[in-house]
Amino acid sequence: MSRPLQVRQLTVGPLEENCWLLADPESGEAVLVDPGDEPERLLAAVKESGCALAGVWLTHAHFDHVGGVAGIVRAAQVPIWLHPADQPLYERAADSAARWGLSVETPPPATHTLAEGDVMTLGAYRFDVWHVPGHAPGHVAFVGHGLCVSGDVLFAGSIGRTDLPLCDPQAMHRSLQRLATQDDSVRVLPGHGVTTTIGRERASNPFLHGAARPIGA
């Protein structure tokens, strides 16, 4: 791994969702985590990386995180990884968006399942799959190489919502406590907002240092 992993934040769509491009120059492979919108822009970013898209990894299936999947797969014909507990959300993504007055294309069926303990590979890089439900029943985080792709569980200074259908505030609290066990230096790549670190959040985020709990927990 003489050339380090490329990590690029691509904020897309009306809800300003973060799609994360992870690209390994050594293997020439890249993945898109949570392509929520603007598939053409995301594919252009993959091309700029000099790598070929090898797959789509989904932290969860809310419409703002899966709205670009159809366009990506239509153009690139790559596999999709999703935790099966989020299948109901995935199938209803277009309907969910419509209730917010927004439009997304129904994503194609996921081709691979994710589960606690799985290891996702990108060239020589390995990312552990952590099942961290609460914001969504099948929510996962991808953890490895000093990174935590946290989706909508942990944000800089805040956390994801727990008042949406299929949310579980008690599970969210447990997932946050688990994420907080990582080293201070771990860089958090959230589904919305700016990057942060576990150490910064453990020190300042009220949901991690015990001053606050998710609504309903």
N, C-alpha and C positions, 0 to 999 in steps of 0.2 A: 504493500500500500504506500508506494513512494509518492503517489499523487493523492492528496487527501480527498475525502468525500466532499462533494459540492452540496451545499444546502441553500436553497433559494425560497424565499417567502413570496408567494404570488397571491395578492388579495383580490378577490373576485366577487362580482355580483352585488346586488343592492344591500345585502346584509353584511358586506365587507368580510367575507369568510376567507380564512387563510388556507390556501392549498400549498402543500409543501412538496417541492421538487428535490428529491434525493438522487444524486447522480454520482456514479463511481467511474472515474476516468480510466482506471486500470482495466476493468472488465468491459467498459463501454455500455454499461446498463444503467437505466434510470427507472425510478418509480414516481408516480404521483400519488400523494396521500391526500384524500378528500378533494377531488376536483369538483368544486361546487358550482361552477358557472364558467362562461367564457372559454369553451374548449379549444377554440382556435388559438387563443392567446397562450393557453397552457401548452399546447402542442408546439407552438413556436418557441417557447422557453426550453422545451426538451431539445429541440433541434439546436438551439443556441448552446446548449450544454455540450454538444458533440457526442452525446450518448443516444442510444436507442431505447425507446420506452419498452420496459419488460412487464409492467403490470400496474394495476390500480389497487392501492391499499386503503381501506375505509375504516376510520375510527368508529363511526356510527352512521346511521342512515337518515338523519334529518335532511330535509330537501335542500337546504343551503350547503350541504356537504356532498350531495350526490347529483346535483342538477347538471353537471357537465359530463357525467359518466357516459351517457349515450353517445354524445359527440366524440368523445375520446375513443371509445371502443369502435365506433363506426369507421373512424379514420385509421386506427392503429391495430385493431383486432388483438387486443391484449386481455389477459385474464383479470378477474376482479375478485378480491378477497373481502369477505364480510362475515361478521359473527352471526350465526343463524338466529339468535334471539332478537336481532334487529330486522329480520325479514318482513314482519308486518309494516314497519315504518318504511322500509325500502319500497315495498310494493305500492304504498299509498303516497309516495313522495309528491307526485304531481297534484294529487288531491289536496295534500297538506299545503302546498305552495298556493294553490288557488284560494284557499281560505284566508290567506294573507294578501290576496289580490295580486299574486305573482304567478309567473308561468315558468315551469321547468319541464323538460322532456322526461318521460318515464324511462328510468334506467333499465338496461337489459338485465337478465338474470345473472346473479353472481355465479361465478364458476368454481370458487374455492371457499371453504369455510375457515374461520379463525376460531381459536380456542385458547384459553389460558394454558401457558406453557409451550405454545408453538414458537418456532424460531423462523423468522422471515429472513431471507438471504438476498443480498444485493452485491454481487461479486464476492469479495472476501469479507464483506461486512455482514454482521449478524445482529438482528434485533429481536429481543424477546417480546412476546405478546402478553400483555397484562390485561386481564378482564377487569375493568373498573366501571361497573354499572352505577346507575344513579341518574345521570342526565338522560340516558337511554339504556334499555335493558341489555343490549349487546355491545355497549361501548367498550372499546379497547384502547390501550396506549401502546406505542411502539418504543421500546426502551433499549438503548445500547450506544456504545461509543461516546458516552458523555451527553447523550441526547435523550429527551423524553418528548415524543410527539403526543401531546396530551389531549388533542381534540377539544371538546367542550367540557371537560372536567375541571381543569385548572387554568385560570387566566392570571395575568399580571394584576395582582391586587384584588382578584375576585374569583368567582367560580361560575360554572354553567347553571342554567335555570333548572329548578326542580319542581316547577308548577305546570309543566306540559304533560300531555297524555303519555302514559307509560313511564313517567319519571318516578323515582323512588328516593326520597330524601335520606332515609336511613342508610341505604346502600351508597348514596353519594358521600355521606360522612365517612363511611368505612373506606371508600375508594380514595378520598382525599388523605386520610390518615396513612394509607398505604403509600401513596405517591410521596408523602413527606418523609418516608424512610430512606429515600435516595440521598446520595452525597450532595453536599451544598453546591458543588461545582456543576452539577448536571444542568444543562441548558434546556429550558422548557420551550417547546415550539407549540403554541396554542392554536386553537381553531379560530380565534378572533383576537385582535389586538396585538400588542408588541411582545417580543420574546422576553423571558425572564430567567431566573435560576431558582432551583429548589431552595438554596440558602436564603436568597432574598425573600422568597415567599414564606418560608418558615419563620423569618424574622418579622415580616410586616403584614402578611395576609391574615386577616382575622379568622378566616376559616381554617387556617393551618396551625395557628398558635393558640387556638382555643377560645378566642374572644367571641366568636360567632359560629353558628351552625346553619346548615342549609334549611330553608323554609320547610317546616313540617318534620324536621328531624328531632 
